[in-house]
């Protein structure tokens, strides 16, 4: 990013181009893109090329990452639901909490 100019009172002056670039960065971050990915997209753009294919590649990677997280969370949810449904002793156990101890053995 080019350094913004300053007024006589040292307030920063942002050009329309800088504001547009900052808005792009914020939008890309809300889509889950990493700063280094955003930087690569901007570098391609700054070379006068359309970064759409690179952007598509990053977004597809993000989709795969999200699908993996959903699968892991779904699995964890199922495991937790099993634990809650399982019957455990109500008396003072030898372990701290048999709910967790038994679930570790069943993993």
N, C-alpha and C positions, 0 to 999 in steps of 0.2 A: 504494500500500500504506500502510495506517495504521502509524504508528510503534509498535513494540511497547513495552509498559511495561517497567519495570525493578524489580528487587528492591532491598532496602536495600544489598546488596553489588554493585549495578549489573549483575547478570546480566539479560539480556533475558528477558522473559516473552511467549511467543507463545500467542495464543488458538488454539482449535481452528479457527476461521474462517481465521486467517492461515496456519496450517499447511496447511489444505485448499487455500488459494489458491496457496501456494508449490508444493505437490505438483502442482497443475494446471499451473502454469507450467513446471515441469520436464518433465512428461509431454508438453506441447505442444511444447517445445523438442526432445524426442527424436523427435517426428514431423517435425521440420524447420521448424516455424513460426518466423517471425522475431518478435523481441520487440515490434515495433510492431503486428504482427498479433495477437499474444496480448493486447496492451494493448487493442486495438479489441474483441476478444471479451469481455474483462473489463468494458469500459465498457458494452457492450450488456447484459451480465448485471447490472451494478450499477444499470442503469435499470429492472430488473425484467422484462426481455424475454429470451426464449430466443435465444441467439446461434448456434443450430445451422445456419441457412442461411449465415450469414457464415463460420462454421467450415468448412462444406462448400465454400464458394467458395475459401477459402484452401488447403484440402487439394487441391482439383482443380487449382489453380494449381501446387501443389507437385508433383503427379503429372506435369503437363505439363513442368515444369522437369526432373524426373528423367528423363522419356522423352527430352528433348532431350540431356541429358548422356549417357545410354546410347547414343544414336545417334552422338554425337560420339566417344565412347570406342570404339564398334564400328568406326567409320571409321578412327580412329587405329590401332586394333589391326590392321586389314586392311593399312593402309599399312606398318606396322612388319613384319608378316609378309612382305609383298612385298619389302621391303628386305632382310630376312634371307635370303630365297630367291634374291635376285638375285646374279648372278656379278659379282665385281669383281676388279680386278688385285691381285695380292699384292705387286708391286714397289712401291717408294717412289713415291707419286703426286705430281703437281704440286700438288694441293690437299691440305689437311690430312687429310681422309679422304673418299675417293670415295663411300663408302656414303651419307654424308649429302649430299654435293655433288650426286650423281646424283639422289637422292630429291627434292632441292629443285627440280631441273629438271623432274622428272616430276609435280610437284604441279599 
